[in-house]
Amino acid sequence: MSNEWRRIVAALDNPGRRAVYAELVLGVTGLPNAKRAKAIAALRDAGLVDDEGKAIPDVFAKLLAEQPPVIRTGIDRWVTSGRIQHYPAKPSDRREVLEWAAAQLPEGEHSEAQVNELLAALTPDVATLRRYLVDGELLVRDADGSVYRRP
């Protein structure tokens, strides 16, 4: 895997160089000549412009072609770093997320406060997840709502 992208990102991290690169791409000018020449040299070293100071048009396409995009599948489409990012609209996909969440809860009986603390590790919206788990019969709540357990 190439690290060519690092040179480009480093070159574009500087606001003056970004301005000059934008000028070269758009065909306009605005920076003083001394700063412009220095920026062009840095952009050339990064591989963004050629020896004549013209923007290389396909530099980003080449970088993107080097590293294919990460396509997330399964539970990873909604769960990142062990936390639910959003709930899928499709019922079967939502069920998959809820089953994963339920499996994160330890066996045994828990108070609502304990369940909330456990679910807080999975989502910022504890009440919604708890309700989804109860409605989906993946978490059983006593009639008075004081004790929860996995079925």
Residue pairs with C-beta under 8 A, 6 or more apart in sequence:
1 66
1 67
2 66
4 47
4 62
4 63
4 66
5 63
5 66
5 67
7 45
7 46
7 47
8 46
8 47
8 48
8 59
8 60
8 63
10 46
11 17
11 21
11 42
11 43
11 45
11 46
11 48
12 18
12 21
12 46
12 48
14 39
14 42
16 31
16 35
16 39
17 39
17 42
17 43
19 30
19 31
19 39
20 31
20 35
20 36
20 39
20 40
20 43
21 39
21 43
21 48
21 49
21 55
23 29
23 30
23 31
23 36
24 40
24 43
24 49
24 53
24 54
24 55
25 55
29 36
31 39
40 49
40 53
43 49
44 50
44 51
44 53
47 56
47 59
48 55
48 56
48 59
49 55
49 56
50 56
74 96
75 96
75 97
75 100
77 88
77 93
78 84
78 85
78 86
78 87
78 88
78 93
78 97
79 85
79 97
79 100
82 121
82 122
83 121
83 122
83 123
84 97
84 101
84 122
84 123
84 129
87 94
87 97
87 128
87 132
88 94
88 96
88 97
94 132
95 136
98 129
98 132
98 133
98 136
98 138
99 138
101 119
101 122
101 123
101 129
101 133
101 138
102 133
102 138
102 139
102 150
104 118
104 121
104 122
105 115
105 118
105 119
105 139
105 150
106 118
107 149
107 150
108 149
109 147
109 148
109 149
110 118
110 147
110 148
110 149
111 146
111 147
111 148
112 145
112 146
112 148
114 148
115 130
115 139
115 148
116 126
116 130
119 126
119 129
119 130
120 126
122 129
123 129
130 139
130 148
133 139
134 140
134 141
134 148
137 151
138 150
138 151
139 148
139 149
139 150
139 151
140 148
140 149
140 150
140 151
141 147
141 148
142 148
